[in-house]
Amino acid sequence: MTLRPAQDRDQLGEGRHDTVAGRLFSAGLALEAVAGLIGDHRAAGKVQEAISELDLAVRDLRDMVFDHRPDLPTAGQRG
């Protein structure tokens, strides 16, 4: 029995998390660019709320990845 398939599965899962986090982050950046162009303050506020939710989703997703990888340094240990 080898650990290689488990390691491969972990790496693939981590890659998918990175892809999802990257897409959420990109969507947030696109919304930030548009938010400044919105003249209606209520609409701009709603866009800012959506950006905040996307930021939280990215943070939560990355926290899940690091929490499930005991071999990775915690936030306080990173560079």
ABEGO torsion letter per residue (X at the ends): XBAAAAAAAAAAAAAAAAAAAAAAAAAAAAAAAAAAABABAAAAAAAAAAAAAAAAAAAAAAAAAAAABAABBBAAABX
